[in-house]
């Protein structure tokens, strides 16, 4: 029976490794009444997407018409224990790199691994609901690990075309505190 199997993990902080270091650095984590549960977390689902990247010259030689161009992108490493803030940090870096303001962005698409990620992002940038994850996020549609970036890029590009808008910013947090973001513009 399953009850006879030895667990392959231990309580956080009981052994060395990432959890023990995290608890030492942020002891308050053990005291927090955690808010993530199945109702406000994305489901892990199957999914696939493809993004074709190339130069203008390569596209012309193959008879392809581009839908958008990458204006700028950025990656960061943020606090691993508080990793869900990565999209905020990387967006600040990206807007600076692109020499753009938040008001230059028509739509935002943020991977909604947990509801708190989007709520924190909206709070940090004062983004209205009608500009972010306008078709619902990963809680509604699922989180296909490994395909998420391509899927949210395609989702927001489709929405830019549908609404006849021009510019979008896509971003997501990644385990161990990384964040990535890209600004696209329709062509």
Buried (B, 14 or more C-beta within 10 A) or exposed (E): EEEEEEEEEEEBBEEEEEBEEBBEEBEEBEEEEEEEEEEEBBEEEEBEBEEEEEEEEEBEEEEEEEBBEEBBBBBBBBBBBEBBBBBBBBBBBBBEBBEBEBEBBBBBBBBBBBBBBBEBBBEBBEBEEEBBBBEEBBBEBBBBEEBBBBBBBBBBBEBBEEEEBBBBBBBBBBEEBBBBBBBBBBE
